[in-house]
Amino acid sequence: MSYKILLVDDDSDDRAFFADAVAKTSDEISCITLSDGNLLLSTLAENGKPDVIFLDVNMPLLSGWDCLKLLKGHDTYKDIPVILYSTSKHHEEINKAKESGALCFYNKPTEFKGLITAIGDVLEHLQNGTINSLCENSKLFF
């Protein structure tokens, strides 16, 4: 089976880092990366729904919070699991993510191996049909 992950992040280095980690994790996963939230809905309309969306919290123009609100307010896309993705570890943001409808919150790793492990964890939950319990069963996601 094949799975699709979509990443929205304004930092080109972070997008490349993420895409490389997905490629190293499994050939069962394809990855679409976007540079800003304004492209999100049009990309979803063109490419269909991904299995998971990773949203960078701090982006200019349209933040991850704004993107999450758009997704959760859209009948077609509200059920897509969304993981907010940030360098922040503030408990307020983690709580806000859950209250806003995000599946969970993931702190951007500084090491490539950490990101591969996290993507592998997401893949395992997708394969098992347990993606909605990812944060309950993983020490990597909040």
C-alpha positions in Angstrom: 0.0 0.0 0.0 1.1 3.5 -0.6 0.7 6.5 1.7 0.9 10.2 1.1 2.3 12.8 3.5 2.0 16.6 2.8 4.3 19.0 4.5 3.7 22.8 4.6 6.8 24.7 5.8 8.2 28.0 4.7 11.8 27.0 5.3 13.3 25.3 2.2 16.0 23.5 4.3 13.4 22.0 6.5 11.3 20.9 3.5 14.4 19.2 2.0 15.3 17.6 5.3 11.8 16.3 5.7 11.5 15.0 2.1 14.9 13.2 2.4 13.8 11.6 5.7 10.6 10.4 4.1 12.6 8.9 1.2 14.9 7.1 3.6 12.1 5.8 5.7 10.1 3.8 3.1 9.2 3.7 -0.5 5.6 3.2 0.6 5.4 6.9 1.3 5.3 9.8 -1.1 5.8 13.3 0.1 4.5 16.6 -1.2 6.0 19.7 0.2 4.6 23.2 0.0 6.3 26.5 0.9 3.2 28.3 2.3 -0.3 27.7 3.5 -1.9 29.7 0.7 -1.1 26.7 -1.6 -2.7 24.2 0.7 -6.3 24.0 -0.5 -5.5 24.2 -4.2 -2.9 21.5 -3.8 -5.4 19.3 -2.0 -7.9 19.8 -4.7 -5.3 18.9 -7.4 -3.7 15.9 -5.6 -6.4 14.5 -3.4 -6.3 14.0 0.3 -3.1 12.9 1.9 -3.0 10.4 4.7 -1.3 13.0 7.0 -0.5 16.7 6.9 2.5 18.2 8.8 2.0 21.9 9.3 4.8 24.3 10.4 3.3 26.5 13.1 5.3 29.7 12.3 4.9 30.7 8.7 4.4 34.1 7.1 1.2 35.0 5.3 -0.8 32.0 6.6 0.4 30.4 9.8 0.0 26.7 10.7 -2.8 27.7 13.1 -4.7 29.5 10.2 -4.2 26.5 7.9 -5.4 24.1 10.6 -8.5 26.3 11.1 -9.2 26.2 7.3 -8.8 22.5 7.1 -11.0 21.7 10.1 -13.6 24.1 8.8 -13.8 22.4 5.4 -16.2 19.5 5.0 -13.9 17.7 2.5 -10.7 18.0 4.5 -11.7 18.2 8.2 -10.9 14.5 8.8 -7.3 14.6 7.5 -5.0 14.0 10.4 -2.9 17.1 11.0 0.3 17.2 13.0 1.6 20.7 13.9 5.3 20.8 13.4 7.4 23.4 15.2 10.7 24.2 17.0 8.6 25.2 20.0 7.9 23.0 23.0 5.6 25.4 24.8 2.8 23.5 26.6 0.4 26.2 25.6 1.0 25.5 22.0 0.7 21.8 22.5 -2.6 22.2 24.3 -3.8 24.7 21.7 -3.0 22.2 18.9 -5.2 19.5 20.4 -8.0 22.0 21.2 -7.9 23.3 17.6 -8.3 19.8 16.1 -4.8 18.8 15.4 -3.9 15.1 15.8 -0.8 16.2 17.8 2.2 18.3 18.0 5.7 17.3 16.9 8.9 19.2 17.8 11.2 19.5 14.8 14.2 17.3 15.4 17.7 18.5 15.0 19.0 15.1 13.9 18.0 13.3 10.7 17.7 10.0 12.5 15.1 11.5 14.8 12.9 12.5 11.9 13.2 9.1 10.3 12.1 7.5 13.5 9.1 9.8 13.7 8.1 9.2 10.1 8.5 5.5 10.7 6.2 5.8 13.7 3.6 7.6 11.5 3.9 5.0 8.8 3.4 2.1 11.3 0.2 3.8 12.6 -1.1 4.3 9.1 -0.4 0.7 8.2 -2.2 -0.5 11.4 -5.1 1.9 10.9 -4.3 3.5 14.2 -3.2 7.0 13.1 -5.7 8.6 15.4 -4.0 7.1 18.4 -0.5 8.1 17.3 0.0 10.6 20.1 -1.3 8.3 22.8 1.2 5.6 21.9 4.3 7.5 21.0 6.9 9.3 23.0 7.8 11.5 20.0 4.4 13.3 19.5 2.6 15.4 22.0 
